């Protein structure tokens, strides 16, 4: 796996690439640690890059960079899936290319680097891995997501915030589909959205609600 870091303790890397379906000595604890290391490293990088950007914008930038989909894309670019140790069931079901597993494993690698070399080496590695994304995702290019746009629209109208409720989950644990309703002041009925995660379904529902509200008010 192309990684710009040489481990002193290679067992840490082996653990970071081992799924729980393969062994009890797996990446879950390192993933827990790596999540915090990643958030700190990206926060520090954004803080330095954009000294005049408000906290809310920095938070949105960070959320876009550390979300599962971004991590999975980075993991695929690194070919990380080829190095994962998976149980037979996960191998047969394509776990080596599943977003959730790839994202968790990459965070576990970040946690392993932190444990092996400390925070500064982990930070440098993470910034290097994210280099292209850090250039592309800026305050000027990042569009606000539908949930944020809906929230701001309601605030301007002095309405209460929307309420999201999961009304259906279908599929197997590794391939679920969510249906979410969004209850919004100003709409006579709730609207629904679907997605492969609760977050995506909420975003889909928010987009529908926002479109209806804008059509009603013309604003």
C-alpha positions as CSV (number, residue, x, y, z in Angstrom):
1,X,0.0,0.0,0.0
2,X,1.5,3.4,-1.0
3,X,1.8,5.2,2.3
4,X,4.4,8.0,2.9
5,X,5.3,6.6,6.3
6,X,7.6,3.8,7.6
7,X,6.2,2.0,10.7
8,X,8.5,1.1,13.5
9,X,5.9,-1.3,14.8
10,X,4.4,-2.9,11.7
11,X,1.9,-4.9,13.8
12,X,0.0,-1.6,14.2
13,X,-0.5,-1.4,10.5
14,X,-1.5,-5.0,10.3
15,X,-4.2,-4.4,13.0
16,X,-5.4,-1.2,11.2
17,X,-6.1,-3.3,8.1
18,X,-7.8,-6.2,9.9
19,X,-11.6,-6.2,9.9
20,X,-13.6,-7.7,12.9
21,X,-14.9,-10.4,10.6
22,X,-11.3,-11.7,10.4
23,X,-10.0,-11.4,14.0
24,X,-10.8,-10.1,17.4
25,X,-7.5,-8.2,17.1
26,X,-9.0,-5.7,14.6
27,X,-9.0,-2.1,13.6
28,X,-12.0,-0.8,15.7
29,X,-10.0,0.7,18.5
30,X,-7.5,2.3,16.1
31,X,-10.4,3.6,14.0
32,X,-11.8,5.3,17.1
33,X,-8.5,6.9,17.8
34,X,-7.9,7.8,14.1
35,X,-11.2,9.6,13.9
36,X,-10.1,12.1,16.5
37,X,-6.6,12.4,15.0
38,X,-8.1,13.1,11.6
39,X,-10.5,15.7,12.9
40,X,-7.8,17.5,14.8
41,X,-5.4,17.5,11.8
42,X,-7.9,18.8,9.3
43,X,-9.2,21.4,11.8
44,X,-5.6,22.7,12.4
45,X,-5.0,22.8,8.6
46,X,-8.2,24.7,7.9
47,X,-7.6,27.1,10.8
48,X,-4.2,28.0,9.4
49,X,-5.3,28.2,5.7
50,X,-8.3,30.4,6.3
51,X,-7.6,32.9,9.1
52,X,-10.6,35.1,8.2
53,X,-13.2,32.4,7.8
54,X,-15.9,32.0,10.6
55,X,-16.2,28.9,12.7
56,X,-19.4,27.8,11.0
57,X,-17.8,27.7,7.6
58,X,-14.7,25.9,8.9
59,X,-17.0,23.3,10.5
60,X,-18.8,22.7,7.1
61,X,-15.4,22.4,5.3
62,X,-14.2,19.9,7.8
63,X,-17.4,17.9,7.7
64,X,-17.1,17.6,3.9
65,X,-13.5,16.5,4.1
66,X,-13.8,13.9,6.9
67,X,-17.1,12.3,5.8
68,X,-17.3,8.6,5.0
69,X,-17.6,9.2,1.2
70,X,-14.4,11.3,1.1
71,X,-12.5,8.8,3.2
72,X,-13.7,5.9,1.0
73,X,-12.6,7.7,-2.1
74,X,-9.2,8.4,-0.7
75,X,-8.9,4.8,0.4
76,X,-9.7,3.6,-3.2
77,X,-7.1,6.0,-4.6
78,X,-4.5,4.4,-2.3
79,X,-5.6,0.9,-3.2
80,X,-6.3,0.2,0.5
81,X,-8.9,-2.4,-0.2
82,X,-6.3,-4.8,-1.7
83,X,-4.5,-4.9,1.7
84,X,-7.5,-5.5,4.0
85,X,-7.8,-8.7,6.0
86,X,-11.5,-9.8,5.9
87,X,-13.4,-12.8,6.9
88,X,-14.8,-15.1,4.2
89,X,-18.3,-13.6,4.5
90,X,-17.1,-10.1,3.9
91,X,-14.9,-11.2,1.1
92,X,-17.8,-12.8,-0.7
93,X,-20.0,-9.8,-0.2
94,X,-17.4,-7.3,-1.6
95,X,-16.4,-5.8,1.8
96,X,-13.0,-4.8,0.4
97,X,-14.8,-2.1,-1.7
98,X,-17.5,-1.0,0.7
99,X,-17.5,2.6,1.7
100,X,-18.0,2.0,5.4
101,X,-15.1,-0.5,5.7
102,X,-12.7,1.5,3.6
103,X,-13.4,4.7,5.5
104,X,-13.0,3.0,8.9
105,X,-9.8,1.3,7.8
106,X,-8.3,4.5,6.6
107,X,-9.1,6.2,9.9
108,X,-7.5,3.2,11.6
109,X,-4.3,3.7,9.6
110,X,-4.2,7.3,10.8
111,X,-4.7,6.1,14.3
112,X,-1.9,3.5,13.8
113,X,0.5,6.2,12.6
114,X,-0.3,8.4,15.6
115,X,0.4,5.5,17.9
116,X,3.7,4.6,16.1
117,X,5.1,8.1,15.5
118,X,3.1,10.7,17.3
119,X,0.7,13.5,16.4
120,X,3.0,15.5,14.2
121,X,3.9,12.6,11.9
122,X,0.2,11.7,11.8
123,X,-0.8,15.2,10.9
124,X,1.8,15.5,8.2
125,X,0.6,12.2,6.7
126,X,-3.0,13.2,6.8
127,X,-2.4,16.6,5.2
128,X,-0.4,14.8,2.4
129,X,-3.2,12.3,1.8
130,X,-5.7,15.1,1.6
131,X,-3.6,17.5,-0.4
132,X,-5.7,17.5,-3.5
133,X,-9.0,17.7,-1.6
134,X,-7.7,20.6,0.5
135,X,-7.0,22.5,-2.8
136,X,-10.4,21.7,-4.3
137,X,-12.7,22.1,-1.2
138,X,-12.6,25.8,-0.2
139,X,-15.1,28.2,1.3
140,X,-15.7,29.5,-2.3
141,X,-16.4,26.1,-3.9
142,X,-18.2,24.3,-1.1
143,X,-22.0,24.7,-1.6
144,X,-24.1,24.5,1.5
145,X,-25.9,21.1,1.8
146,X,-29.7,21.0,1.6
147,X,-30.1,20.5,5.4
148,X,-28.1,23.7,6.1
149,X,-30.0,25.6,3.4
150,X,-33.3,24.5,4.8
151,X,-32.3,25.4,8.3
152,X,-31.2,28.9,7.2
153,X,-34.4,29.4,5.2
154,X,-36.6,28.6,8.2
155,X,-34.5,30.8,10.5
156,X,-35.1,33.8,8.1
157,X,-38.8,33.1,8.4
158,X,-38.6,32.8,12.2
159,X,-39.9,29.2,11.9
160,X,-38.9,26.3,14.2
161,X,-36.2,24.0,12.8
162,X,-37.2,20.9,10.8
163,X,-37.7,17.5,12.5
164,X,-36.4,14.3,10.8
165,X,-37.8,10.9,11.6
166,X,-36.6,7.5,10.2
167,X,-39.7,5.7,9.0
168,X,-38.2,2.7,7.2
169,X,-34.9,0.8,7.0
170,X,-34.6,-2.0,4.4
171,X,-31.9,-4.3,3.3
172,X,-29.1,-6.2,4.9
173,X,-26.8,-4.5,7.5
174,X,-24.1,-3.9,4.9
175,X,-26.5,-2.7,2.2
176,X,-29.3,-0.7,3.8
177,X,-31.7,1.8,2.4
178,X,-33.3,4.5,4.6
179,X,-36.5,6.4,4.2
180,X,-36.8,9.5,6.3
181,X,-39.6,12.1,6.7
182,X,-39.0,15.7,7.3
183,X,-41.6,17.7,9.2
184,X,-41.3,21.4,8.3
185,X,-43.3,24.5,9.6
186,X,-45.0,26.0,6.6
187,X,-45.8,22.8,4.8
188,X,-49.1,21.1,5.4
189,X,-47.7,17.6,5.0
190,X,-44.3,16.0,5.8
191,X,-42.0,15.2,2.9
192,X,-39.9,12.1,2.5
193,X,-36.4,11.3,1.2
194,X,-34.4,8.1,0.6
195,X,-30.7,7.3,0.8
196,X,-28.1,4.6,1.5
197,X,-27.5,6.2,4.9
198,X,-29.7,8.1,7.3
199,X,-27.7,11.3,6.6
200,X,-28.2,11.0,2.8
201,X,-31.9,10.3,3.3
202,X,-32.2,13.4,5.5
203,X,-30.4,15.5,2.9
204,X,-32.8,14.2,0.2
205,X,-35.8,15.0,2.3
206,X,-34.5,18.5,3.1
207,X,-33.9,19.2,-0.6
208,X,-37.6,18.3,-1.3
209,X,-38.8,20.4,1.6
210,X,-36.7,23.4,0.6
211,X,-37.9,23.3,-3.0
212,X,-41.5,23.3,-1.9
213,X,-41.0,26.2,0.5
214,X,-39.2,28.2,-2.1
215,X,-41.9,27.6,-4.7
216,X,-44.5,28.7,-2.1
217,X,-42.8,31.9,-1.1
218,X,-40.9,32.7,-4.3
219,X,-37.9,33.4,-2.1
